[in-house]
Amino acid sequence: PKNDCLRQCVARAIGRKPHRVPHFVKKYRGRWRWHLFAWLARTGHTTIFYPSKRGLPGFLSEDIRRWINVGLTASGTGHAVLMEAVKNEPANVAWDGGHRLKKVQATIVILKRRSA
């Protein structure tokens, strides 16, 4: 579905079916990030938002295996892709919905909170 890329990426990153993740971009438009992070916190996750044109910073990438790059496609449409890294290998696109990012604007890392 149109404008569903972020929900698809979040669902895959946390191991849920997409219909079990709210459609933040469609529902909240300009405030989607705040609502996404609040929802993830309620589901036991911590979120790192890193505004960058380069994607995941190197100081984080050694311990993180999946993240979401948010940016623009070649046509200028906002889009999200799920990235995945295997140790000692370059990162690969795990899901992009058939559209590639031309320009990365930010990276979202979702981590499961550990119990104290």
C-alpha positions in Angstrom: 0.0 0.0 0.0 1.0 3.6 -0.6 2.9 5.4 2.3 3.2 2.1 4.1 7.0 1.7 3.9 7.8 2.8 7.5 5.2 0.5 9.0 6.6 -2.4 7.0 10.1 -1.6 8.1 9.1 -1.3 11.8 7.2 -4.5 11.7 10.0 -6.4 10.2 12.6 -4.8 12.6 10.6 -5.9 15.8 9.2 -9.2 14.4 5.5 -8.3 14.1 3.1 -8.5 11.3 2.6 -5.2 9.6 -1.1 -5.0 10.4 -0.1 -5.1 14.1 1.9 -1.8 13.7 0.0 1.5 13.5 0.3 3.5 10.3 2.2 6.4 11.8 2.9 8.4 8.7 -0.6 8.3 7.4 -2.2 8.9 10.7 0.1 11.6 12.2 1.8 13.2 9.2 4.3 15.7 10.6 4.3 14.2 14.1 4.8 10.5 13.1 8.2 10.3 14.6 7.1 11.3 18.1 4.1 8.9 18.0 6.3 6.0 16.6 8.9 6.4 19.4 6.2 6.6 22.1 4.5 3.5 20.7 7.8 1.6 20.5 8.5 2.6 24.2 5.1 1.2 25.2 6.0 -2.1 23.5 9.4 -2.4 25.3 11.7 -0.8 22.8 14.2 2.0 22.9 14.8 4.1 19.8 17.8 5.9 18.5 17.2 8.6 15.9 20.3 9.7 14.1 19.9 12.5 11.5 22.6 11.8 8.9 23.1 11.7 5.2 25.4 8.7 5.5 23.2 6.3 7.3 24.2 4.4 10.5 27.3 5.8 12.1 30.3 3.6 12.4 30.5 3.8 16.2 27.0 2.1 16.4 27.2 -0.3 13.6 29.4 -3.0 15.2 26.6 -4.0 17.7 23.5 -3.2 15.6 22.3 -5.7 13.0 19.1 -4.0 11.7 18.1 -0.4 11.3 15.8 1.8 9.2 17.1 4.4 6.8 14.7 7.2 6.0 15.1 9.5 3.1 14.1 10.2 -0.5 13.8 8.1 -3.6 15.1 9.3 -7.0 11.6 10.9 -7.7 11.9 12.8 -4.4 9.3 10.7 -2.5 9.8 10.1 1.2 10.7 6.5 1.8 12.0 4.1 4.4 14.1 0.9 3.9 15.1 -1.8 6.4 18.9 -2.4 6.5 20.6 -5.5 7.8 24.2 -6.3 8.5 26.0 -9.6 9.0 29.2 -9.4 11.0 32.2 -8.4 8.9 30.0 -7.9 5.8 28.7 -4.7 4.3 25.1 -3.8 5.1 22.3 -5.0 2.7 18.8 -3.8 2.1 16.5 -6.3 3.9 13.3 -4.7 2.6 12.7 -1.7 0.4 9.2 -2.3 -1.0 10.6 -2.1 -4.6 11.9 1.4 -4.2 15.5 2.4 -3.5 16.7 5.4 -1.5 18.7 7.9 -3.4 19.3 10.2 -0.4 19.4 9.0 3.2 18.3 11.8 5.6 18.1 9.9 8.9 18.6 6.5 10.6 16.3 4.9 13.1 17.6 2.1 15.3 15.1 0.1 17.4 16.4 -1.9 20.3 14.6 -4.2 22.7 14.9 -2.9 26.2 16.5 -5.3 28.6 14.8 -6.2 31.9 16.5 -4.9 35.0 
